[in-house]
């Protein structure tokens, strides 16, 4: 196996679980506290002296990626792993190539053994003969459970509307969480997540009444569509399943026809609710059949596990993607290795805020359960006072609560720039800025 290309420092930064870990890692990213640094075609390792007598043993599998550190931190990657990667990104003069240290070898062997066991169990399950009757019975049981859960949810929605929006807002979070738990029991985790989120946002948004009313209307529409699911076209039904949380097996998606790149990386965003980490990466085709097609790659990791290596905005990657069913922009998954092939420090042509909002509305009309829409806004300024972006026509689009406004202002200096991001519930989440011949992640 050829040595893996060393990460850039931007990739290390993108892998950080939070800002505090990154700040702490930067303080450790110097040779002083480190010993026995090394790397090979898969692993990076070293020992970092902490406050105790025994140095922490740190190992990183840069292909998986996976992280191991003997420190007590529960973050993945921890500050020591991030600092080690920062040192590795600076080249072989800092972290030389060599034979793996014993602690790195032992960890790699344990991981290989677990992987082999998992593959063996997967092959064993795949070799078992499929019982069509049992499969049909399980499907019927799930559908019946969903039917009952959605019927119960319709009654809950009726009660909410009858009591009024203000009464719903005054309910404690446990009231929302109880409803979400019933939806989980009914095999409707997608709706459950939406209800839990509403229990928080209804108290944090100034436009809470409009937001709640729109959410109630969307949920009612979901229940109506489920009742009429036999009449839906395949793409609409696929989007409905996503809204309900009935996931499409990734193995089945990988068997679908794939589409080749190259792909321009537009931007990415990570979330962590304490139970599940998610990383979504937006790509757009640059040539051939994929040209101008926008796709979203989602990666998931349980708490304590590592997400996939982030792709950097402004790069062009070569890879094959298989697309999930549904309307554009569709979700996709990589079915081949991802190879960066070029730097492309620009974004696709942007549009005005008015046009972007109109496009998002049209997409919402075609798929009423869509939660976000990608957009490139041309020549917009970030307005921290109004917590919004403003274009040359004077149109204004509010920003989501967690928008990186101060980072965007630091990058742009208040000057107009092309910005890629997501329109979500009528507000904008900036992810990437193109300015001065550079594409910078926010």
C-alpha positions, -999 to +999 in steps of 0.1 A: +000+000+000+013+034-009+017+059+019-014+079+025-014+115+015-009+136+047-038+156+058-038+194+055-042+214+087-076+224+074-087+188+074-074+184+109-094+215+120-125+201+103-122+169+123-122+186+156-153+178+178-155+214+191-137+247+193-123+241+228-106+208+217-091+226+187-077+255+209-062+230+233-047+210+204-030+240+190-012+245+223+001+209+221+010+210+184+047+215+189+075+189+194+081+198+231+057+175+249+060+147+223+082+116+220+084+086+197+066+103+169+061+082+137+039+073+108+034+046+082+010+040+054-020+038+078-011+049+113+003+079+130+015+076+166+033+093+194+036+098+232+025+131+247+036+141+282+006+154+302+004+165+338+010+129+351+042+108+352+031+085+324+029+100+289-003+095+270-001+069+242-018+084+211-026+065+178-046+075+148-057+053+119-059+080+092-077+058+067-108+049+088-104+074+105-102+062+141-085+075+172-071+061+203-056+079+233-049+067+268-060+101+283-094+102+301-111+125+276-144+112+261-140+133+230-131+118+197-107+129+185-093+143+217-069+172+219-039+149+219-050+131+187-057+165+170-023+178+180-006+147+167-024+151+133-014+187+132+023+177+136+019+150+110+004+174+085+036+194+087+056+167+070+082+139+076+107+163+091+083+166+121+067+132+121+090+107+103+080+075+085+090+044+104+079+011+120+049+014+142+053+017+180+042-013+200+011+005+214+000+015+179+006-020+166-014-035+194-043-011+188-043-018+151-043-055+156-073-052+180-092-031+154-084-056+126-097-085+147-129-067+155-134-058+119-128-094+108-154-106+134-179-081+122-173-090+085-177-127+095-210-120+112-222-100+082-213-127+058-231-153+080-262-132+081-261-127+043-257-165+037-289-173+057-318-180+034-344-153+032-378-163+044-403-143+023-432-150+046-413-139+076-400-108+058-435-099+047-448-104+082-422-081+097-430-054+071-467-057+078-461-054+116-440-023+111-465-007+088-493-014+113-472+001+141-466+032+120-503+034+112-512+034+149-485+059+157-495+083+130-532+080+140-522+089+176-501+117+163-530+132+144-550+133+176-522+150+194-519+176+166-557+182+168-554+188+205-525+212+200-544+233+175-576+233+197-557+245+227-538+272+208-502+279+199-495+299+231-506+269+252-482+246+234-453+271+239-460+271+276-457+234+279-425+220+295-399+202+274-410+169+289-444+173+272-427+174+238-403+146+247-431+123+257-447+127+223-414+121+206-409+090+227-443+076+215-432+083+179-400+064+184-420+035+198-441+036+166-410+034+144-412+070+134-378+084+145-377+112+119-409+128+132-397+122+168-365+143+161-386+171+146-409+172+177-379+173+201-363+201+181-396+221+181-397+217+219-365+238+220-369+262+191-404+273+201-387+291+231-356+304+212-371+319+180-386+354+179-409+341+151-419+311+172-456+313+163-451+312+126-425+285+130-447+264+151-477+268+129-456+258+098-444+228+117-478+217+127-490+221+091-461+200+078-467+173+103-504+171+094-495+169+058-472+140+066-500+121+082-523+127+052-496+117+028-490+084+047-527+076+044-525+082+006-490+066+002-503+041-025-510+071-048-476+088-044-450+087-071-417+069-061-397+101-055-424+117-033-428+084-014-390+083-009-390+118+005-419+109+028-400+079+042-370+102+050-394+126+069-407+097+089-373+082+096-377+050+076-342+047+062-332+031+030-305+004+036-271+017+024-264-017+009-294-014-014-284+021-024-249+009-033-264-016-057-280+012-077-264+027-108-236+050-097-226+083-113-190+094-118-175+128-110-154+148-107-172+167-080-166+202-066-169+203-028-191+233-019-193+230+019-200+209+049-217+211+083-214+189+114-239+184+142-238+165+175-269+160+196-250+140+223-263+107+209-254+109+172-229+129+152-238+139+116-216+153+089-233+165+056-212+175+026-225+192-004-211+184-038-218+195-073-207+178-106-183+196-128-184+177-161-202+149-179-236+135-168-230+148-133-225+184-144-246+209-123-261+181-102-261+190-065-258+160-041-256+157-003-234+130+013-244+122+049-220+105+073-230+093+108-212+082+139-224+072+173-212+092+203-176+084+210-169+072+174-151+091+146-168+106+116-154+102+081-125+124+070-139+157+060-137+169+024-124+205+021-145+232+003-127+245-028-113+211-038-124+189-067-126+152-059-129+121-082-153+095-069-183+074-079-216+082-061-248+062-058-279+083-053-307+076-029-343+078-043-360+111-040-362+145-055-332+168-063-310+177-045-307+141-036-287+123-009-258+101-021-231+079-008-196+072-020-191+038-036-155+042-045-124+058-030-123+096-029-093+112-046-086+149-045-077+159-081-075+197-081-079+229-062-107+251-075-109+282-054-143+294-065-179+286-061-205+281-088-222+312-101-243+327-073-278+342-074-297+369-056-314+363-023-348+367-039-340+341-066-326+317-040-356+319-017-379+314-048-359+283-057-361+269-022-399+276-022-403+257-055-383+228-041-405+228-010-436+228-031-423+196-049-412+180-016-431+195+013-410+176+039-376+190+028-358+206+057-330+225+039-321+237+004-285+245-008-278+279-024-249+301-035-256+338-028-237+363-049-221+394-034-238+394+000-227+412+031-230+397+066-249+420+089-242+411+125-266+438+139-295+423+119-282+388+121-287+384+084-271+386+050-279+414+025-273+414-012-268+443-037-305+446-044-312+453-007-329+419-001-323+405+034-323+369+046-321+361+083-295+337+096-299+306+117-292+310+154-259+291+153-246+309+122-208+316+123-214+353+119-183+366+136-161+341+117-177+353+084-171+389+093-135+382+102-130+365+068-148+390+047-140+422+066-176+432+059-170+432+022-194+415-002-186+379-011-201+348-026-214+326+001-226+290-001-250+277+025-283+262+034-318+278+035-335+261+064-370+271+076-367+305+059-333+313+073-297+309+060-268+289+074-235+301+057-210+273+053-184+286+028-171+319+016-154+326-017-133+358-016-100+370-031-093+337-050-099+315-019-127+293-007-129+292+030-150+270+053-169+287+080 
